[in-house]
Amino acid sequence: MVTTAFDLPGFRIKRNLGVVRGIVVRSRSLFGTIGAGLQTLVGGNITLLTNLCEQTRGQAFDLMLQHAAALGANAVVNVRYDATEVMQGVTEVLCYGAAVLVERAEK
């Protein structure tokens, strides 16, 4: 279970296992850069870059989940993304949150 909230409705956080993260550093290929440049000429959604961003965020998310699983978590709360341009054309995407062990709340 993953949420951007601080808690999961219907569940109680039994234990906080710490911060987990997934980091991907990605550069655009020469062909991707040329293709995206051509798409900017006609305007609108630049699908080559949209797809690259979506893949990169997905990979960072999956790495964060792997990190949480390695700690024994069954949920991650307070999930966030951050991106930083490390150098021209190279971007770091970070997905992070708090790995927790939750149990169903008693009614």
C-alpha positions in Angstrom: 0.0 0.0 0.0 1.3 3.4 -1.0 -0.1 6.8 -0.2 0.9 10.5 -0.2 -1.0 10.9 3.0 0.5 10.6 6.5 -1.7 7.6 7.3 -3.8 4.9 5.8 -7.5 5.0 6.7 -8.6 1.8 8.4 -5.0 0.9 9.3 -2.8 1.6 12.3 1.0 2.2 11.9 2.6 -0.4 14.1 6.2 0.5 13.3 8.0 3.2 11.3 11.0 1.6 9.5 12.5 4.8 8.2 12.9 6.7 5.0 13.0 4.7 1.7 14.0 6.0 -1.6 14.4 5.2 -5.3 16.8 7.3 -7.3 17.2 7.2 -11.1 19.6 9.5 -13.0 18.6 9.7 -16.7 19.9 11.5 -19.7 18.2 12.0 -23.0 19.6 10.1 -26.0 20.7 12.0 -29.1 17.7 10.7 -31.1 15.3 11.6 -28.2 16.7 15.1 -28.1 16.3 15.6 -31.8 12.8 14.1 -31.8 11.7 16.2 -28.9 13.2 19.3 -30.7 11.1 18.5 -33.7 8.0 18.1 -31.6 8.5 21.5 -30.1 8.2 23.1 -33.6 4.6 22.0 -33.9 3.8 22.7 -30.2 1.5 20.8 -27.8 2.5 17.7 -25.8 6.0 16.6 -26.3 5.3 12.9 -26.1 8.9 11.7 -26.3 9.8 13.6 -23.2 6.4 12.8 -21.5 7.1 9.1 -22.0 10.7 9.5 -20.8 9.5 11.3 -17.6 6.8 8.7 -16.9 9.3 5.8 -17.3 11.8 7.5 -15.1 9.3 8.2 -12.3 8.0 4.6 -12.6 11.5 3.2 -12.2 12.2 5.5 -9.2 8.8 4.4 -7.6 9.7 0.7 -8.2 13.1 1.2 -6.6 11.5 2.8 -3.6 9.1 -0.1 -3.2 12.0 -2.6 -3.4 13.8 -0.6 -0.7 10.7 -0.7 1.5 10.2 -4.4 1.0 13.9 -5.1 1.9 13.2 -3.4 5.3 10.1 -5.5 5.8 7.5 -2.8 5.3 4.0 -3.5 4.0 3.2 0.1 3.3 4.8 3.4 2.4 3.3 6.7 3.5 4.0 10.3 2.7 5.3 9.5 -0.7 6.9 12.4 -2.7 8.8 12.9 -5.9 11.7 15.4 -6.5 13.8 16.0 -9.6 17.0 17.9 -10.0 19.0 18.6 -13.1 22.5 17.3 -12.2 24.1 18.6 -15.4 22.7 19.8 -18.7 20.6 17.0 -20.1 21.0 14.8 -17.1 18.2 14.7 -14.5 17.9 12.9 -11.1 14.5 11.7 -10.2 13.9 10.8 -6.5 10.9 9.0 -5.1 10.8 8.8 -1.3 8.6 8.1 1.6 8.3 6.5 5.0 8.4 2.7 5.1 5.9 1.5 7.7 4.5 -1.7 9.1 0.7 -1.4 9.3 -2.1 -3.5 10.7 -5.8 -3.3 10.2 -7.3 -1.0 12.8 -9.8 -2.6 15.2 -13.4 -1.4 14.9 
